[in-house]
Amino acid sequence: MNNKLQLIVKESGLETIKAQYILDKFTGYFEMAAEWERKAKDIVVMDENNKVEMQMARVGRLFLRDKRIGIEKTRVELKEQALREGKAIDGIANVLKALIIPIEEYLDKQERFVELKEFRLAEEKRIEEERRVEQERLAREEADRKEQERIRIENIKLKEEAEERERKMEEERKIAEELARVAKEKADKQLAEEKARAEEERIRLEKIAMAEKEKADKIIAIQRARLESEKADRERVQKLLDEQIECPFCHKKFNKKI
């Protein structure tokens, strides 16, 4: 690793004293990074009970963070010296950070094992909940679609049934109208026949009455004629009696003409 730093410094074109100065500033960090690269691999969190490992990860992460911050400060300080120095400093700092950041990230994951696990479980639960909600939504939509289809088919059926009832009612109405017409014609015919019979009966009764009247008139006329004849006979007899005289001697009556 030191050879790599030396190569970076050499390629930068810095003076030997400045180059050595820079190497002296960063060499300790390489040793520290190499040491923690080994230590970090020994820190493995398997479950929630690995409290010690998680604490060790925290300690290591904070230590490396401080070193990384120190490297950054050193980089800033050294870069201010000169542009050429900055090139070497940036290269070395980038190499060091490239070494440290993965270790730091690894230790951060080990430190936050519970948090990350809970986040992962919560995320899985959220995804599962979203999936369940989506399935329920799709199920509701499918149920709504089926219900709408059922209602549509039911409406078609009800409409057809209503049209069929209307057709039957129309047929029944026509039949009823025809029956009513026939019944009316029959009733009118019967009424006309009854009127005709009544008229015939009236005429017959009138004829009978006229005949009876004529008969009665004849009888009355005969009786009147008989009475008049009887009256005439009485008057004739009375006249004859009035014309008779009584014999004073024998008291017999005699017609005066005799």
SERO-365196 format. One line per field, with one value per residue: x, y, z of N, C-alpha, C in turn. Coordinates in steps of 0.05 Angstrom, whole numbers, always signed. Example, Ala and Ser with C-alpha at 12.3 -4.5 7.8 and 13.67 -1.06 7.14 Angstrom:
SERO-365196
n.px	[+264|+257];
n.py	[-114|-45];
n.pz	[+156|+142];
ca.px	[+246|+273];
ca.py	[-90|-21];
ca.pz	[+156|+143];
c.px	[+264|+258];
c.py	[-66|+1];
c.pz	[+156|+157];
END
This chain:
SERO-365196
n.px	[+17|+40|+76|+42|+24|+73|+81|+40|+55|+105|+89|+64|+102|+126|+172|+225|+228|+178|+146|+158|+140|+85|+76|+89|+46|+2|+14|+5|-50|-60|-40|-74|-124|-116|-111|-163|-193|-184|-203|-257|-279|-283|-325|-388|-456|-509|-560|-611|-591|-537|-509|-459|-426|-452|-443|-387|-382|-403|-367|-321|-338|-347|-295|-268|-296|-279|-225|-230|-251|-208|-170|-194|-189|-133|-123|-146|-115|-63|-72|-78|-28|-5|-20|+1|+14|-37|-57|-30|-46|-102|-105|-82|-117|-165|-153|-147|-197|-227|-212|-229|-283|-317|-306|-325|-379|-393|-386|-423|-470|-467|-469|-520|-553|-602|-635|-634|-653|-704|-723|-720|-757|-802|-806|-815|-863|-893|-893|-919|-968|-984|-988|-1030|-1071|-1075|-1091|-1140|-1165|-1166|-1198|-1245|-1257|-1265|-1308|-1345|-1348|-1370|-1418|-1441|-1446|-1482|-1526|-1536|-1550|-1594|-1627|-1636|-1664|-1708|-1729|-1743|-1781|-1818|-1833|-1855|-1898|-1926|-1938|-1971|-2011|-2030|-2049|-2089|-2120|-2138|-2166|-2204|-2229|-2250|-2283|-2317|-2338|-2364|-2400|-2428|-2450|-2482|-2515|-2538|-2564|-2598|-2627|-2650|-2680|-2713|-2738|-2764|-2797|-2826|-2850|-2880|-2912|-2938|-2966|-2996|-3027|-3051|-3082|-3114|-3138|-3164|-3197|-3227|-3249|-3278|-3312|-3337|-3359|-3395|-3427|-3447|-3472|-3510|-3537|-3554|-3584|-3622|-3644|-3663|-3699|-3733|-3750|-3776|-3816|-3843|-3859|-3892|-3930|-3948|-3969|-4009|-4039|-4052|-4087|-4132|-4199|-4242|-4296|-4354|-4389|-4375|-4325|-4282|-4228|-4219|-4191|-4187|-4191|-4214];
n.py	[-24|+24|+29|+42|+92|+118|+116|+148|+198|+204|+207|+255|+294|+322|+355|+320|+327|+351|+311|+269|+291|+293|+238|+223|+246|+216|+162|+134|+129|+91|+45|+43|+36|-13|-45|-40|-60|-114|-121|-107|-148|-187|-173|-191|-188|-228|-234|-202|-207|-200|-158|-139|-143|-107|-60|-58|-50|+0|+30|+22|+45|+99|+112|+105|+143|+189|+186|+189|+240|+267|+256|+283|+335|+339|+334|+381|+419|+407|+413|+466|+486|+481|+476|+432|+399|+390|+357|+309|+301|+297|+250|+213|+218|+203|+150|+130|+142|+110|+62|+64|+79|+34|-1|+28|+33|-20|-31|+5|-19|-65|-42|-18|-62|-82|-38|-35|-85|-81|-40|-66|-108|-76|-52|-96|-111|-66|-69|-118|-103|-63|-96|-129|-91|-74|-122|-128|-83|-95|-140|-118|-85|-124|-151|-109|-102|-151|-147|-103|-125|-166|-135|-109|-152|-169|-124|-125|-173|-160|-119|-147|-182|-145|-123|-169|-177|-131|-141|-186|-163|-126|-160|-186|-141|-128|-175|-171|-123|-141|-182|-150|-119|-157|-175|-128|-121|-167|-156|-109|-130|-166|-128|-99|-139|-150|-101|-102|-146|-126|-83|-110|-138|-95|-75|-119|-122|-73|-82|-123|-94|-56|-90|-111|-65|-51|-94|-85|-37|-52|-86|-49|-16|-51|-61|-9|-1|-41|-22|+27|+7|-21|+22|+50|+13|+15|+66|+65|+29|+56|+99|+75|+59|+108|+124|+92|+80|+75|+32|+54|+19|-34|-30|-42|-30|+5|+14|+79|+85|+41];
n.pz	[+0|+16|-26|-67|-51|-55|-110|-128|-107|-132|-187|-185|-187|-146|-102|-67|-11|-1|-20|+15|+61|+53|+48|+100|+127|+112|+116|+164|+164|+125|+148|+192|+165|+140|+185|+208|+167|+172|+224|+219|+189|+226|+256|+259|+255|+272|+293|+334|+385|+385|+415|+433|+388|+355|+384|+381|+327|+323|+352|+321|+273|+287|+301|+252|+224|+248|+233|+178|+174|+194|+154|+112|+131|+133|+79|+60|+85|+65|+11|+5|+2|-47|-117|-144|-102|-84|-123|-113|-61|-66|-96|-61|-18|-40|-52|-1|+21|-11|+7|+61|+63|+43|+85|+128|+113|+115|+170|+189|+172|+203|+254|+253|+250|+274|+265|+209|+198|+220|+188|+138|+148|+158|+109|+76|+100|+87|+31|+25|+48|+12|-32|-14|-8|-61|-85|-59|-79|-134|-130|-110|-154|-192|-169|-170|-225|-240|-211|-236|-287|-274|-258|-306|-340|-310|-314|-370|-371|-339|-370|-416|-394|-377|-426|-448|-412|-424|-477|-472|-441|-477|-517|-486|-475|-526|-537|-496|-512|-560|-542|-512|-552|-583|-544|-535|-586|-586|-542|-561|-604|-579|-549|-590|-613|-569|-565|-614|-607|-564|-589|-627|-592|-568|-612|-623|-575|-579|-625|-605|-565|-595|-624|-582|-565|-610|-610|-561|-573|-612|-583|-547|-583|-603|-556|-546|-591|-582|-535|-553|-589|-555|-526|-565|-575|-527|-527|-571|-553|-509|-535|-563|-520|-500|-538|-532|-508|-451|-438|-409|-388|-391|-380|-413|-456|-515|-579|-607|-661|-679];
ca.px	[+0|+59|+87|+21|+26|+98|+77|+23|+72|+125|+77|+55|+125|+133|+199|+228|+221|+149|+134|+161|+123|+58|+75|+88|+19|-19|+22|-9|-78|-60|-37|-100|-145|-111|-118|-192|-204|-183|-221|-285|-288|-288|-349|-410|-481|-527|-587|-615|-577|-508|-506|-430|-416|-463|-429|-360|-385|-408|-341|-304|-349|-341|-266|-261|-307|-260|-201|-238|-253|-180|-158|-205|-176|-106|-124|-151|-91|-41|-78|-75|+1|+1|-37|+14|+11|-65|-62|-21|-63|-128|-102|-78|-141|-185|-146|-153|-226|-238|-208|-243|-313|-330|-305|-343|-406|-398|-390|-449|-491|-466|-479|-549|-565|-630|-650|-637|-671|-731|-730|-726|-782|-823|-809|-829|-891|-906|-897|-940|-993|-991|-998|-1056|-1090|-1079|-1107|-1168|-1176|-1173|-1220|-1269|-1263|-1276|-1334|-1362|-1353|-1389|-1444|-1452|-1455|-1506|-1547|-1542|-1565|-1619|-1643|-1645|-1685|-1732|-1741|-1756|-1805|-1838|-1843|-1872|-1923|-1940|-1949|-1994|-2033|-2041|-2066|-2112|-2137|-2151|-2186|-2226|-2244|-2265|-2306|-2336|-2352|-2383|-2421|-2445|-2467|-2502|-2534|-2554|-2583|-2620|-2643|-2666|-2700|-2733|-2754|-2781|-2818|-2843|-2866|-2900|-2932|-2954|-2984|-3016|-3045|-3068|-3102|-3133|-3154|-3182|-3218|-3244|-3264|-3298|-3332|-3353|-3376|-3417|-3446|-3461|-3490|-3532|-3553|-3567|-3606|-3643|-3658|-3679|-3722|-3751|-3763|-3796|-3839|-3858|-3873|-3914|-3951|-3961|-3986|-4034|-4055|-4063|-4108|-4154|-4220|-4254|-4326|-4365|-4407|-4360|-4298|-4263|-4215|-4219|-4176|-4205|-4194|-4233];
ca.py	[+0|+47|+31|+55|+120|+129|+119|+172|+221|+206|+216|+283|+312|+338|+353|+297|+335|+354|+285|+254|+304|+283|+209|+221|+254|+197|+134|+122|+123|+66|+24|+41|+25|-42|-58|-41|-78|-141|-122|-105|-174|-204|-163|-201|-189|-249|-230|-180|-212|-194|-130|-132|-139|-82|-38|-57|-38|+29|+42|+23|+64|+126|+115|+109|+168|+210|+185|+199|+269|+276|+254|+305|+360|+339|+339|+410|+434|+403|+423|+495|+493|+485|+461|+406|+383|+383|+333|+285|+298|+286|+222|+196|+219|+186|+122|+123|+141|+86|+39|+67|+81|+8|-13|+44|+26|-47|-29|+19|-39|-82|-26|-13|-87|-83|-17|-43|-108|-71|-25|-86|-121|-57|-48|-120|-109|-45|-80|-138|-89|-51|-118|-138|-70|-75|-146|-122|-64|-110|-158|-101|-77|-148|-155|-87|-108|-174|-137|-86|-143|-179|-115|-104|-175|-169|-103|-136|-193|-146|-105|-167|-191|-123|-122|-193|-171|-110|-154|-202|-144|-114|-181|-189|-117|-131|-196|-160|-105|-157|-194|-129|-111|-179|-175|-105|-127|-186|-142|-91|-146|-175|-105|-93|-161|-146|-78|-110|-163|-108|-68|-129|-143|-71|-74|-141|-114|-51|-95|-137|-74|-45|-110|-112|-40|-53|-113|-72|-17|-67|-95|-25|-7|-70|-56|+16|-5|-56|-4|+46|-8|-26|+48|+56|-5|+24|+91|+58|+17|+78|+115|+60|+60|+134|+127|+74|+91|+54|+30|+59|-2|-59|-21|-52|-9|+0|+34|+98|+82|+20];
ca.pz	[+0|+16|-54|-83|-44|-66|-139|-132|-101|-153|-211|-181|-193|-122|-92|-49|+16|+1|-23|+40|+81|+47|+55|+129|+136|+106|+119|+187|+157|+110|+168|+207|+147|+136|+210|+211|+147|+184|+247|+210|+180|+250|+269|+243|+270|+261|+302|+353|+410|+383|+424|+435|+361|+345|+397|+369|+300|+327|+361|+297|+253|+297|+300|+224|+215|+257|+216|+152|+177|+196|+127|+96|+141|+123|+50|+56|+94|+46|-16|+5|-1|-76|-136|-150|-78|-83|-140|-99|-37|-75|-104|-37|-2|-54|-48|+27|+25|-25|+25|+86|+60|+43|+112|+144|+106|+125|+199|+193|+170|+227|+277|+251|+242|+283|+251|+181|+196|+224|+164|+117|+154|+154|+80|+67|+109|+71|+4|+28|+53|-14|-50|-5|-15|-90|-91|-51|-98|-158|-123|-110|-181|-206|-158|-181|-253|-241|-202|-258|-308|-265|-259|-334|-349|-296|-327|-396|-366|-329|-393|-433|-380|-378|-454|-452|-398|-439|-501|-463|-433|-502|-528|-469|-479|-552|-534|-480|-529|-580|-528|-505|-577|-590|-523|-541|-610|-578|-525|-578|-621|-561|-542|-613|-615|-548|-573|-636|-595|-548|-608|-638|-571|-565|-635|-619|-554|-590|-642|-588|-551|-615|-630|-559|-565|-631|-601|-541|-586|-625|-562|-537|-604|-604|-532|-550|-611|-569|-516|-568|-600|-533|-519|-586|-571|-504|-535|-589|-537|-494|-553|-568|-495|-498|-558|-524|-490|-434|-439|-382|-379|-386|-373|-433|-470|-545|-595|-617|-690|-682];
c.px	[+17|+71|+67|+22|+51|+95|+60|+39|+92|+113|+68|+78|+133|+162|+201|+220|+190|+135|+135|+143|+94|+55|+73|+60|-1|-12|+7|-38|-80|-58|-63|-122|-141|-118|-148|-206|-205|-203|-250|-297|-295|-314|-373|-435|-500|-555|-588|-599|-548|-503|-477|-419|-426|-449|-401|-361|-389|-381|-322|-312|-342|-311|-258|-272|-289|-235|-207|-240|-225|-166|-168|-192|-147|-105|-128|-127|-68|-47|-75|-46|+7|-17|-25|+11|-18|-71|-54|-39|-90|-126|-99|-104|-163|-180|-154|-182|-238|-234|-225|-273|-326|-330|-324|-373|-413|-403|-416|-472|-492|-477|-509|-564|-595|-646|-655|-656|-700|-741|-737|-752|-806|-828|-823|-858|-907|-912|-919|-968|-1003|-1002|-1026|-1078|-1096|-1096|-1137|-1181|-1184|-1197|-1246|-1277|-1276|-1304|-1354|-1368|-1374|-1417|-1457|-1462|-1481|-1530|-1556|-1559|-1593|-1638|-1653|-1668|-1711|-1746|-1756|-1782|-1826|-1850|-1862|-1899|-1939|-1953|-1974|-2017|-2046|-2059|-2091|-2131|-2152|-2173|-2210|-2243|-2261|-2289|-2327|-2352|-2373|-2406|-2440|-2463|-2489|-2524|-2551|-2574|-2606|-2639|-2662|-2688|-2722|-2751|-2774|-2804|-2838|-2862|-2888|-2922|-2950|-2975|-3006|-3037|-3063|-3090|-3123|-3151|-3174|-3205|-3238|-3262|-3287|-3320|-3350|-3371|-3399|-3438|-3462|-3481|-3515|-3551|-3568|-3590|-3629|-3659|-3675|-3703|-3743|-3766|-3784|-3821|-3856|-3874|-3896|-3937|-3965|-3978|-4012|-4052|-4068|-4087|-4132|-4174|-4232|-4284|-4336|-4381|-4392|-4331|-4277|-4253|-4214|-4203|-4196|-4209|-4213|-4261];
c.py	[+25|+51|+46|+85|+133|+134|+144|+197|+226|+217|+245|+303|+329|+335|+331|+304|+338|+327|+268|+265|+294|+254|+206|+228|+232|+168|+121|+114|+97|+42|+20|+29|-5|-57|-61|-57|-107|-143|-122|-132|-193|-196|-171|-203|-208|-245|-207|-183|-205|-165|-121|-126|-113|-58|-35|-44|-8|+43|+44|+44|+92|+132|+121|+135|+191|+210|+196|+230|+281|+277|+278|+332|+362|+345|+369|+426|+432|+415|+453|+504|+498|+468|+433|+388|+373|+358|+308|+279|+286|+257|+204|+195|+201|+157|+113|+122|+117|+61|+40|+66|+54|-5|+2|+37|-2|-46|-14|-1|-58|-68|-23|-38|-88|-62|-24|-66|-99|-56|-45|-100|-102|-52|-72|-120|-89|-55|-101|-124|-76|-73|-127|-117|-70|-99|-141|-103|-78|-128|-142|-92|-100|-153|-134|-93|-130|-164|-120|-103|-157|-160|-110|-127|-176|-148|-112|-156|-180|-131|-124|-177|-170|-120|-146|-188|-151|-122|-170|-184|-132|-135|-185|-166|-120|-153|-186|-140|-120|-170|-173|-120|-132|-179|-151|-110|-147|-173|-123|-106|-156|-152|-98|-114|-157|-122|-85|-127|-145|-92|-85|-135|-119|-69|-95|-133|-91|-63|-109|-117|-61|-64|-112|-87|-41|-72|-101|-51|-30|-75|-71|-15|-25|-65|-30|+14|-20|-39|+16|+32|-14|+0|+55|+38|+5|+49|+84|+45|+38|+95|+101|+61|+88|+138|+109|+90|+68|+56|+34|+36|-27|-54|-33|-28|-16|+22|+52|+95|+59|+29];
c.pz	[+0|-12|-71|-77|-56|-96|-144|-128|-123|-179|-209|-188|-170|-115|-71|-21|+19|-2|+2|+61|+78|+55|+86|+140|+133|+111|+142|+182|+142|+129|+184|+190|+144|+161|+213|+189|+157|+207|+239|+202|+203|+264|+251|+261|+257|+269|+322|+379|+409|+390|+424|+407|+350|+358|+386|+342|+303|+334|+337|+277|+261|+295|+271|+213|+223|+240|+189|+152|+179|+170|+110|+105|+131|+94|+45|+63|+74|+19|-18|-1|-31|-93|-141|-125|-76|-100|-126|-75|-44|-82|-80|-21|-14|-51|-20|+32|+11|-9|+50|+83|+59|+71|+131|+138|+116|+155|+206|+191|+194|+251|+276|+242|+249|+267|+222|+178|+200|+199|+141|+122|+150|+124|+67|+74|+92|+43|+4|+32|+27|-33|-41|-12|-45|-98|-83|-70|-124|-154|-123|-138|-197|-196|-168|-210|-256|-232|-223|-281|-300|-267|-288|-346|-336|-308|-354|-392|-357|-352|-411|-420|-380|-406|-459|-437|-414|-464|-494|-455|-457|-516|-513|-472|-505|-551|-518|-496|-549|-567|-520|-529|-584|-570|-528|-565|-603|-562|-542|-595|-604|-554|-566|-617|-594|-554|-595|-625|-579|-567|-620|-617|-567|-588|-632|-598|-563|-608|-626|-574|-571|-622|-607|-558|-587|-623|-580|-553|-600|-605|-552|-558|-606|-580|-535|-569|-598|-550|-531|-580|-579|-525|-540|-583|-548|-512|-554|-573|-520|-511|-559|-543|-492|-517|-552|-506|-475|-435|-411|-371|-373|-378|-391|-448|-500|-558|-608|-647|-696|-678];
END
